[in-house]
Amino acid sequence: MSSNSRVVVSKVFAKGDLKAAIEKAVTLIGGFPKFISFGDKVLIKANFNSPDRYPASADINFIRAVIALLREQGINDITLGASSGLAWQPTEKVLKKKKVFRLVQELLVKLANFDEGQWVNVPINGVYLKSVLITKAALEADKIIYLPNLKTHSLARFSIGLKLPVGFIAPFSRKMLHDEYLEEKLVEINLAVKPTLIILDARKCLVTGGPAKGRRKKANLILASTDLIALDVEGIKILKSFKAKNRLDLPTWELPQITAAKKLNLGVQSEADYEVLTG
């Protein structure tokens, strides 16, 4: 079956020209014009969970390259949004440490510190969550681009695309995620907000611990997709390729985040539903 009729995950070797590698990853799944149109209000959601160095948190240069590519498509209304993990609040402190204020001034893009914005109660009717308080910035965007990192997580087992929208919900409401069924609950947040495009920065990854500390490994890859499940599955495969002590001991498709996402029809149901294109 052709890539035009199936979900595609691209996997591109990235060592050298970062911008070119990102562009190639997106081109393999259809190219930026397929997903983003002139005049779109675009929100970029990267991982600024903590002030720790990449890959615990986003690499500023990766974000810079993505924004440059959007500019080349004529996209001018770009917002970079963030809300840090509870243990590292306030978000402003993390953004300062990661030099995000300097970045947005340099690139002339807007910055949305979700903690300082408005929250909207969005009904989702999940198994565990019936509604979530979502930042208004996510609901007002025409298109949302996820830029997750690749890492293991001491509580959620892994943190890639499915977990990224935890940063969209109000910090004071996140505590209920940790009561029980953490992995299933965080996946349900995806019922409220859906990305247009996901670009995974897998040049480096955390293969133990996480989300802030752990053993770093180089994978030298960038992945892109529109499907959260397919992208996360391919990311998990990369994490599992390194010999490390972590919580990825179950078969990939039996990990709680993946099984919960399948039940909610958040993406593909099996590897037969998508193809991987490499470059």
C-alpha positions as CSV (number, residue, x, y, z in Angstrom):
1,M,0.0,0.0,0.0
2,S,1.3,3.5,-0.8
3,S,2.4,6.1,1.7
4,N,-0.5,8.3,0.5
5,S,-3.1,5.9,1.9
6,R,-1.4,4.8,5.1
7,V,0.0,6.4,8.2
8,V,3.7,7.1,7.9
9,V,6.5,7.5,10.4
10,S,9.7,8.9,9.0
11,K,13.1,8.1,10.5
12,V,16.0,10.2,9.4
13,F,19.6,10.0,10.4
14,A,20.6,13.4,11.9
15,K,24.2,14.2,12.3
16,G,25.3,17.4,10.7
17,D,22.8,19.9,9.2
18,L,20.0,19.8,11.8
19,K,17.5,22.0,9.7
20,A,18.0,19.8,6.7
21,A,17.4,16.6,8.7
22,I,14.2,18.0,10.2
23,E,13.0,19.1,6.7
24,K,13.8,15.6,5.3
25,A,11.8,13.9,8.1
26,V,8.8,16.1,7.4
27,T,9.1,15.8,3.6
28,L,9.0,12.0,3.9
29,I,5.5,12.2,5.4
30,G,4.2,14.7,3.0
31,G,6.1,18.0,3.6
32,F,5.2,21.1,5.7
33,P,2.6,22.4,3.1
34,K,0.5,19.3,3.6
35,F,0.0,20.2,7.3
36,I,0.5,23.9,7.6
37,S,-1.1,26.6,5.5
38,F,-0.4,30.3,5.0
39,G,-2.2,32.3,7.6
40,D,-2.4,29.5,10.2
41,K,-1.9,30.4,13.8
42,V,0.6,27.8,14.9
43,L,1.4,26.7,18.4
44,I,4.6,24.8,19.0
45,K,4.6,22.5,22.1
46,A,8.1,21.5,23.1
47,N,9.3,19.8,26.3
48,F,10.4,22.2,29.0
49,N,9.5,20.0,31.9
50,S,12.7,20.9,33.8
51,P,15.8,23.1,33.5
52,D,18.0,20.1,32.9
53,R,20.1,19.8,29.8
54,Y,18.9,18.1,26.6
55,P,17.5,15.5,26.2
56,A,15.7,15.9,29.5
57,S,14.4,19.2,28.1
58,A,14.2,20.6,24.6
59,D,17.2,21.7,22.6
60,I,16.8,25.3,21.7
61,N,18.6,24.7,18.4
62,F,16.0,22.1,17.4
63,I,13.2,24.6,18.0
64,R,15.1,27.3,16.1
65,A,15.4,25.0,13.1
66,V,11.7,24.1,13.1
67,I,10.7,27.8,13.3
68,A,13.0,28.6,10.4
69,L,11.3,26.0,8.3
70,L,7.9,27.4,9.2
71,R,9.0,30.8,8.2
72,E,10.1,29.5,4.8
73,Q,6.5,28.3,4.4
74,G,5.3,31.9,5.0
75,I,4.0,31.1,8.6
76,N,4.3,34.3,10.7
77,D,1.9,33.7,13.6
78,I,4.0,31.3,15.7
79,T,3.7,30.8,19.4
80,L,6.1,28.7,21.5
81,G,4.2,27.3,24.5
82,A,5.3,25.7,27.7
83,S,4.4,24.7,31.3
84,S,7.0,22.9,33.4
85,G,6.5,19.9,35.6
86,L,5.2,20.4,39.1
87,A,8.6,19.7,40.7
88,W,10.2,22.5,38.7
89,Q,7.6,25.2,38.8
90,P,7.4,28.1,38.2
91,T,7.7,27.7,34.5
92,E,9.2,31.2,34.1
93,K,12.3,30.0,36.0
94,V,12.8,27.0,33.7
95,L,12.3,29.2,30.6
96,K,14.9,31.6,31.9
97,K,17.4,28.8,32.6
98,K,16.8,27.3,29.1
99,K,17.2,30.8,27.5
100,V,13.8,30.7,25.9
101,F,13.1,34.4,26.4
102,R,16.2,35.2,24.4
103,L,15.1,32.7,21.7
104,V,11.6,34.2,21.1
105,Q,13.0,37.7,21.0
106,E,15.6,36.6,18.5
107,L,13.1,34.8,16.3
108,L,10.3,37.3,16.7
109,V,7.8,34.6,17.9
110,K,5.3,34.8,20.7
111,L,5.8,33.0,24.0
112,A,2.9,31.4,25.9
113,N,3.7,30.5,29.5
114,F,0.5,28.5,30.0
115,D,0.7,29.1,33.8
116,E,0.0,32.8,33.3
117,G,-2.8,32.3,30.8
118,Q,-6.5,31.2,31.0
119,W,-7.7,27.7,31.5
120,V,-10.8,26.2,29.8
121,N,-12.7,23.2,31.2
122,V,-13.0,20.7,28.3
123,P,-15.3,17.7,28.6
124,I,-13.5,14.5,27.3
125,N,-15.6,11.7,28.8
126,G,-12.6,9.4,29.4
127,V,-12.6,6.3,31.5
128,Y,-10.8,8.0,34.3
129,L,-11.1,11.7,33.4
130,K,-14.4,13.3,32.5
131,S,-12.9,16.7,31.8
132,V,-9.6,18.5,31.9
133,L,-8.5,22.2,32.3
134,I,-6.7,23.0,29.1
135,T,-4.7,26.1,28.4
136,K,-6.7,28.5,26.1
137,A,-3.7,28.9,23.9
138,A,-4.0,25.3,22.7
139,L,-7.7,25.7,21.9
140,E,-7.2,28.9,20.0
141,A,-4.4,27.6,17.7
142,D,-5.2,26.6,14.1
143,K,-2.4,24.0,14.1
144,I,-0.4,22.5,16.9
145,I,3.1,21.0,16.3
146,Y,4.5,18.7,19.0
147,L,8.3,18.6,19.5
148,P,8.7,15.8,22.0
149,N,12.0,14.5,23.4
150,L,12.8,10.8,23.7
151,K,13.2,9.5,27.3
152,T,12.3,7.0,29.8
153,H,10.2,8.1,32.8
154,S,10.4,6.7,36.3
155,L,6.6,6.8,36.7
156,A,5.1,6.7,33.2
157,R,7.7,4.3,31.8
158,F,8.4,6.6,28.8
159,S,7.8,10.2,27.8
160,I,7.4,10.9,24.1
161,G,4.3,12.3,22.2
162,L,1.4,10.8,24.1
163,K,2.7,12.4,27.4
164,L,3.5,15.8,26.0
165,P,0.0,17.3,26.4
166,V,0.3,16.9,30.2
167,G,1.9,20.4,29.8
168,F,-1.4,21.7,28.4
169,I,-3.4,21.1,31.6
170,A,-3.4,23.4,34.7
171,P,-0.5,22.6,37.1
172,F,-2.8,22.5,40.1
173,S,-5.0,19.8,38.4
174,R,-2.0,17.5,37.5
175,K,-1.8,16.1,41.0
176,M,-4.9,13.9,40.4
177,L,-3.0,12.2,37.6
178,H,-0.6,10.7,40.2
179,D,-3.3,9.1,42.5
180,E,-3.5,6.0,40.4
181,Y,-3.7,4.9,36.8
182,L,-1.2,7.6,35.9
183,E,-0.4,6.2,32.4
184,E,-4.0,5.8,31.4
185,K,-5.0,9.2,32.7
186,L,-2.3,11.1,30.9
187,V,-3.2,9.4,27.7
188,E,-6.8,10.6,28.0
189,I,-5.7,14.3,27.9
190,N,-5.1,13.6,24.2
191,L,-8.9,13.5,23.8
192,A,-8.9,17.3,24.3
193,V,-6.1,18.4,22.1
194,K,-4.7,16.8,19.0
195,P,-1.5,17.7,17.2
196,T,-1.3,18.4,13.5
197,L,2.3,17.2,13.2
198,I,4.8,15.5,15.6
199,I,8.5,15.9,15.1
200,L,10.5,13.8,17.6
201,D,14.0,14.9,18.5
202,A,15.7,11.5,19.0
203,R,19.3,12.6,18.4
204,K,19.8,11.9,22.1
205,C,17.7,10.1,24.6
206,L,17.4,9.2,28.2
207,V,17.4,5.4,28.6
208,T,17.2,5.2,32.4
209,G,15.4,7.3,35.0
210,G,13.6,10.3,33.6
211,P,12.1,12.7,33.1
212,A,14.9,15.0,34.4
213,K,17.9,12.7,35.1
214,G,19.2,9.5,33.6
215,R,21.7,7.9,31.4
216,R,22.1,9.7,28.0
217,K,22.6,7.9,24.7
218,K,23.0,9.0,21.2
219,A,20.5,7.7,18.6
220,N,21.1,10.4,16.0
221,L,17.6,10.2,14.7
222,I,14.7,12.5,13.9
223,L,11.2,11.0,13.5
224,A,8.0,12.7,12.2
225,S,4.4,11.5,11.9
226,T,0.9,12.6,12.4
227,D,0.0,9.6,14.5
228,L,0.8,9.6,18.2
229,I,0.7,5.9,18.7
230,A,2.9,5.0,15.7
231,L,5.4,7.6,16.6
232,D,5.6,6.6,20.2
233,V,6.0,2.9,19.3
234,E,8.9,3.7,17.0
235,G,10.4,5.9,19.8
236,I,10.1,3.1,22.3
237,K,11.9,0.7,19.9
238,I,14.8,3.1,19.9
239,L,14.9,3.3,23.7
240,K,14.7,-0.5,23.9
241,S,17.6,-0.8,21.5
242,F,19.9,0.3,24.3
243,K,20.8,-2.1,27.1
244,A,19.6,-0.3,30.2
245,K,17.7,-0.8,33.4
246,N,14.3,0.9,33.0
247,R,10.6,0.1,33.1
248,L,10.2,-0.8,29.4
249,D,10.1,-4.5,30.3
250,L,6.7,-5.3,28.7
251,P,6.2,-5.9,25.0
252,T,5.9,-2.5,23.3
253,W,2.2,-2.8,22.4
254,E,1.4,-3.9,25.9
255,L,2.8,-0.9,27.6
256,P,-0.1,0.9,29.5
257,Q,0.2,4.2,27.5
258,I,0.0,2.3,24.2
259,T,-2.9,0.0,25.2
260,A,-4.9,3.0,26.6
261,A,-4.3,5.0,23.5
262,K,-5.5,2.1,21.3
263,K,-8.7,1.8,23.3
264,L,-9.3,5.5,22.8
265,N,-8.6,5.3,19.1
266,L,-5.9,7.9,19.3
267,G,-4.0,6.3,16.4
268,V,-3.0,3.1,14.7
269,Q,-4.0,-0.2,16.3
270,S,-1.0,-2.3,15.1
271,E,2.2,-2.1,13.1
272,A,0.3,-3.3,10.1
273,D,-1.5,0.1,10.1
274,Y,1.6,2.2,9.3
275,E,4.9,2.1,7.5
276,V,8.3,3.5,8.4
277,L,10.2,5.5,5.7
278,T,13.9,6.0,6.4
279,G,16.3,8.6,5.1
